[in-house]
Amino acid sequence: MAARSSTAERLAAVVGLACACDLPRDPEGTAERVVLHGLRVGVVHEPPWACRRDGRSLAGAEVDLVREFARARGLDLSFTLGGETRLLAALQRFEYDLVIGGLVAGSPYAEDVGFTRPYHRDVDGEHVFALPPGENAWTMQVESFLGGVDIDAALARGRADCGDS
């Protein structure tokens, strides 16, 4: 009679295989690169998610969230303001680690870049951050952070900083 494996033994085998495979992976090493060289963020001007305050510094709900993410991890941070098309094309080439600015799921760029799971829903759609394609470990880190944020408080700050436009 064949011995049956317990649920615990099967679970241990699955976990062991996952660890042996070193999953999740970042083929381009984004999660490791941001620790060593800093977080490069492309920003689309889209109040209250992201805006230029007083014509100088960047502000907005998502800008504040990214600053909080970087601060919590001790990451250097640089922002580049630009158009959505240009920034997402550069993200696809791994020139940025993240693109923010009111992006919503269902974008025509979904086949070319990665998106987080939606972290907020409103009349515009399901809001996401854009990430380099295939960088699964990096995506998991960003999604884990977004799962614990107070988006309502961030939006209130973003509206105050950017205006209600």
N, C-alpha and C positions, 0 to 999 in steps of 0.2 A: 504494500500500500504506500503510495506516494505521500510524503509529508507536506502539509499545507503551511504556507508562510503566513505569519501574522501580519496584521495591518502595520504594526510598528516596523517589522522587518522590511516590508515593501516600501514604506515611507523612507526608511533609512537608505535603501538602495537608490531611490529616486533622488534624494538629497545628495547622496554620494556621487551619482552620475552628473548632476548639475554642477557640483563643485569641481569635479574632474574636468568638465568642459569649460570651466571658467566663464560661466554665464552670469549676468548679461555682459555683452562685449561692446566695446567701442572700436570698430575697425580703424578709425582715424585717431583714436586716443584723446578725444575731447575732454573727458572727465579728468584725466591726468594732466593734460596740457593747461587747462584753466588754473590748476593748482600751481603749476610751475611758472606760467607766463601771464596769468590774469584772464579775466572774463571780458570778451569783446562782444558788445551788444549793439546791434543795429536798431534804431528807433524811428518808427513812423509817426509823424506828427498827427495825433488823433485825440484831442481832448475828450474826456477827462483822463484818458489812458496815458497819454504822453503829450507834452507841450513844452515850448520854450518860454520860460517865465522871465519877464522883464527884458526880453530879447537876448538873454544870456544863458542862464542855467536851465537845465532840463528838470521838469517836474511832472507830476501826474501819478495816477494810481499804480500803473505797471512799472514806472521808473522807480517809485518808492519801494515796490516789492523786490525789484532786482537789487536795489541798494541793500535792502535787508538781507536778501539771500547771500550776497557777496560778503557783507559784514559778518554774518554768522559763520561763514567758512573761512574768513581771513583772506579773501581773494582781492587782488587788485582789480580795478574795474575801469573800462573805458567805454564811452558811448559815442556813436556816430549817428547823426540825424540824416535821414534820406528818404527817398521815395520807396514805396513798398516793392515795386518791381525790381529795382536795382538792388535793394537790400536782400530780398529773397533769392535772387540770382547769385549774389555773393555768398549767401549762407549755403547754397547748394555746392559752392566751390570751397567750403570750409574756411572762408575768410572771416566769418563771424561764428560765435558760439551760441547766439540767441538773437532772435528778432522779436521785438515787441511793438505795441502801438495799436491796440484795438482790433487785432486780428481775430477772425472767426473761423470756426470749423467749416468745411465745405468750400474752402478757397480753391481756386483753380491750381494753386501751387501744391496741393496736397500730394500729388504724385512725385514731386521733385524734392520736397523737404519733409522733415518730420514735424509733427505737431504734438503738443501735450494733449492729454485728455482735457475736455472742457472743464474749466474751473469756475465759470460764471455764465449765467444765461440771462439775456435781456432781450429787448425788442430787436436788437441788431443780430442776434444769434447766440451761439455758444462760443465764448471767448477762450482762446488758446494762445500759447507762446509757440513760436516757430523755432525749430532746432535743426542742426545738420542731419542729413538723412542717414539712417542706420546706426546712430550712436545711442544704443539702447541703455547702457549704464548711465550716461549723461542724462538721457530722457527720464530715467527713473529717479535720479537725484532731484531734478527740477520738479517733476510731478509730486514727489514726496513733500517738497517744500510747499508747493501750491495747495496741497491738501490740508495744510495746517494754517493757512493765512486767514485773516479777517478781511475779506474782500469788501464788505460794506464800509468798514473804517477806511480802507485804502481809497475807495471811490469817493467818500466824503472829502478826504484830503485832496484828491485829484480834482474834484469839482471846485474846491476852494482855491487851489493853486492855478488851475487852468481856466476857471470860469465855467459857466454852464453850456458853453458852445459845443 
